[in-house]
Amino acid sequence: MGLCGSKPSKGVPLAADSSAPKSNNKTTSKKSTGRPIDVTQSHHTLSPREAARVAAEQRNAKLEAANAKSELSQKLAHERAKSRKTHVMEIAQK
């Protein structure tokens, strides 16, 4: 009912043991410098929507150029032209 002699006594903590905030005097440096910005790229930036539209137009033009050479695509274009002509004629008659 007294004190246990096997336990070490915990005294009053000293001022040196306290966790005082340390000053951060270290200077940080960048790890990488990156790439320089291209002058032409910075002047001709497009919005994402506009860039997607331009890319879609380029893909479409490329596909049309490839398809224009085939025989089947020429037949299909001829049929489309016929149906357009008939549609225009029907509108003109009304």
C-alpha positions as CSV (number, residue, x, y, z in Angstrom):
1,M,0.0,0.0,0.0
2,G,2.8,2.2,-0.4
3,L,5.1,3.0,-3.2
4,C,6.6,0.4,-5.3
5,G,10.3,0.6,-5.3
6,S,10.8,-1.2,-8.7
7,K,9.3,1.6,-10.7
8,P,11.6,4.5,-11.8
9,S,10.4,7.8,-10.5
10,K,9.3,10.3,-13.1
11,G,10.5,13.7,-12.1
12,V,9.4,17.1,-13.4
13,P,10.3,17.4,-17.1
14,L,13.2,19.7,-17.8
15,A,12.9,22.7,-20.1
16,A,15.4,21.1,-22.5
17,D,13.1,18.1,-23.0
18,S,10.1,20.2,-24.1
19,S,9.2,20.1,-27.8
20,A,9.6,23.7,-28.8
21,P,8.9,24.6,-32.5
22,K,12.1,24.6,-34.4
23,S,12.9,27.3,-36.9
24,N,13.1,26.3,-40.5
25,N,16.2,28.0,-41.9
26,K,16.7,25.5,-44.7
27,T,16.3,26.8,-48.3
28,T,14.5,24.5,-50.7
29,S,15.5,24.2,-54.3
30,K,13.6,22.9,-57.3
31,K,14.4,19.3,-58.2
32,S,13.7,19.8,-61.9
33,T,13.6,22.8,-64.2
34,G,11.2,21.4,-66.7
35,R,11.0,22.3,-70.4
36,P,11.0,25.8,-71.8
37,I,7.7,26.9,-73.2
38,D,7.6,27.0,-77.0
39,V,6.9,30.5,-78.2
40,T,4.6,29.4,-81.1
41,Q,2.7,27.2,-78.7
42,S,1.9,29.9,-76.2
43,H,0.5,32.3,-78.9
44,H,-1.7,29.7,-80.6
45,T,-3.5,28.0,-77.7
46,L,-7.0,26.7,-78.4
47,S,-9.7,25.9,-76.0
48,P,-10.2,22.1,-75.5
49,R,-13.5,22.2,-77.4
50,E,-11.9,24.1,-80.4
51,A,-8.9,21.7,-80.4
52,A,-11.3,18.7,-80.5
53,R,-13.2,20.2,-83.4
54,V,-10.1,20.8,-85.4
55,A,-8.9,17.3,-84.7
56,A,-12.2,15.8,-85.8
57,E,-12.2,17.8,-89.0
58,Q,-8.7,16.5,-89.8
59,R,-9.7,12.9,-89.1
60,N,-12.8,13.4,-91.3
61,A,-10.9,14.9,-94.1
62,K,-8.3,12.0,-93.9
63,L,-11.1,9.4,-94.0
64,E,-12.9,11.1,-96.9
65,A,-9.6,11.2,-98.9
66,A,-9.0,7.5,-98.3
67,N,-12.6,6.6,-99.1
68,A,-12.8,8.7,-102.2
69,K,-10.5,6.3,-104.0
70,S,-12.5,3.1,-103.5
71,E,-15.1,2.0,-106.0
72,L,-17.7,1.4,-103.4
73,S,-17.4,4.8,-101.9
74,Q,-17.9,6.3,-105.4
75,K,-21.1,4.4,-105.9
76,L,-22.4,5.4,-102.5
77,A,-21.6,9.1,-103.2
78,H,-23.4,8.8,-106.5
79,E,-26.5,7.3,-104.7
80,R,-26.4,10.1,-102.1
81,A,-26.3,12.7,-104.8
82,K,-29.3,11.1,-106.5
83,S,-31.3,11.1,-103.3
84,R,-30.4,14.7,-102.6
85,K,-31.5,15.7,-106.1
86,T,-34.8,14.0,-105.7
87,H,-35.3,15.6,-102.3
88,V,-34.6,19.0,-103.7
89,M,-36.9,18.4,-106.6
90,E,-39.7,17.4,-104.2
91,I,-39.2,20.5,-102.2
92,A,-39.3,22.6,-105.4
93,Q,-42.6,21.0,-106.5
94,K,-44.3,21.9,-103.2
